[in-house]
Amino acid sequence: MEDKLAKEERNSSLNLNKINTQWRTILREVKAKELRKDIEILSQTFERVVDCKDSVIKSLAKDLTEAEDQYAHALQGHLHNVDELLALQRSRLAYLEECYNEELEALTKEFETERKMIVDQHEKEMHYLQDVYLAMEQNFTDTEYEAKLEFQSMWDDLKNKNLEEKHFLRMQLESTVEDLWRRFQEALKNYTDATEDRKLAFETLKAKDEKSSKEIEMQMKKLQKIQDSIAILRGKIMVHTRENEEQNRHIREDKDLVHRQLQKLKQQMNRARAEARRNLTKLTWESHVALKALKKTVEKGDLILRLAEICRKFETEEEKVLPFYSSMLTPEELQEVEQNDHEEPSIELAKLMENYTGLENFWKRYNKVKLEQLSLQQRRAQLLETNEKLRHMLKQYLDSISVSDEVLSQLNPLFIINQRSNIPLPQIASSPKQPPYNIIEAAHVVSHTL
């Protein structure tokens, strides 16, 4: 038994070495064929890939140029709009200033017209008062003349009456009068001789007194007329002063109102300028952010292109020939999708997805790679599990064919009763994608080989 066991161990190790050697040779040949085929395919598709990438780069450069042109056009349009707004604001301010000047000129003209009207009215009233004064003076002259005529007539009547009475009395008292006249003449002669100097002085003083009285009366009349004119003019001056003060007050109020409106317009203009400055600053900042975002997008596109070049090396022949898989939908499902495409989308996300219909082929390749990655990960997990089980079975087999105290102390598969081993065989989980494996013992292979 020991000789058989030793011989079995030698045969097993020899067969195992032969199998491993032949298996390595076969694997090397298969791998070499695959590598040659991959090299041929790569050499055939390299130029096509380069052309595709060149066209993609040209299209991206063209899109970038168009984007820059659009940005320049938008910036020019914005600056044009800002200039138009500034011109509109300036024209509005000029219009307001012109309106203010027109209103000021109208108020000035109205003030000058009213002032001229007041002066004319004052002159008219002065002429009217002068005419009234002249009319009154004429009436007074006429009245005085009539009074003088009446007085003269009365004086003539009295004189005639006195003459008659005097004639009558003279006739009665002629003798007495002659006597008295003689006496009177004598007395008069004596009196005249005595008062000749005083009489001359009295006559002189009387003439001066009459002349002074006339001058005083004329001056009093003039003073009275001047005082009346002064009182009238003072009343008119007070009335005009009140009217002018009222007009000046209204003008000052209008001036304050216009000044407040001007201050308000200045504040509005300053606010508009500040708002325009903030908008310009915001636009500058947003353009800077947009440039950064575009730069990041370009860097990301370059990274994607480099990764695509790297991934191109790992593509299979089928992927290089047919980079996009065909749709797996049924004709009815395709027709339903086309009908949905023609309809107007109601969801905001669907509206946004319409802008990315050009990336459909990209997402196809991406989904395909993702599915293959998941499939390979699942396959790798299954292979690792199978490898682990095979290692365990191999270890059990080696432990079974080797004789030692440890092996004998444990369950031994060589110990068979009623054609059954005392070790339960491991159950290998079958997978729909994994082909079944036939396990042949080394002793059976050696017996048929030798």
SULLINMO-V940384 format. One record per run of one state. SS is the DSSP state (a for helix, b for strand, c for the rest). FROM is the first residue (numbers start at 1). TO is the last residue. If there is no record, write none. Layout:
SS;FROM;TO, SS;FROM;TO
This chain:
c;1;1, a;2;312, c;313;316, a;317;321, c;322;330, a;331;342, c;343;347, a;348;401, c;402;404, a;405;409, c;410;415, b;416;417, c;418;419, b;420;421, c;422;441, a;442;449, c;450;450
